[in-house]
């Protein structure tokens, strides 16, 4: 549990912020946290937001947090085998004397955003080299990236067009790049959110060299694929997320049967996407964030030291 204090009240209209209607959100199962946030703010438009600097920023605070960050962040072009277009990746370095583990930050179905970059920056503050690849690199109009798409709906359609092999190949490329950085200690982990959470879990089945995988409100791979996992897996879920949470018990049973490490935690009252929407669910999302993030950092430190 972090010890930060709540210092700000903000008025937030998430419909305006996201630029997406509830009807459009219904088309995407991974966008249900947007709908939950809209329902919360319709009841009360005043939301409490944490400014604890030891937590990742919420969505509305991400850009400002990036602008104020003292850490070194840079854009890297990672060579992708079989493609003329590089994998555009945001890399943030910690301020530390020793070499650091690498954490690959896997974005949501919305592509690489300022919020994901803000999460990466917080991981760097916590002592890790954080790398956040744009998995839509070269897939946008004119060979562009996430920011080249005209709408969020176009981004989600493009994400769905990526095959599992596409995603694994891109994550392998960025992992190989990152663990060979002079400042890296050779250890690697993933953390992903929503679609990225499911991808983090799936990548653990495909990459035996991974040291840890963290899943924020994402579903597990098919039971038949779990046998290949070598990395310990930490799962963090909102209590008000029945669609995803229904997959937890069978996954837990299968992982236990296989002798694999799977540690799920469910935060009562929190919704899907709680780490981004920290001002939602009448304080439950913020409480979940305050509990989940220290657990995230401790897990990463335990398995990547």
Buried (B, 14 or more C-beta within 10 A) or exposed (E): EBEEEEEEEEEBEBBEBBEBEEEBBEEBBBBBBBBBBBBBBEEEEEBBBBBBEBBBBBBBBBBEBBEEBEBEBEEBEBEBEEEEBBBBBBBBBBEEEEEBBBBBBBBBBBBBBBBBBBBBBBBBBBBBBBBBBBBBBBBBEEEBBBEBBEEBBBBBBBBEEBEBEEBBBBBBBBBEBBBEBEEBBEBBBBBBBBBBBBBBBBBBBBBEEBBBBBBBBBBBBEBEBBEBBBBBBBBBBBBBBEEBBEBBEEBBEBBEEBEBBBBBEBBEBBBBBBBBBBBBBBBBBBBBBBBBBBBBBEBBBEBBE
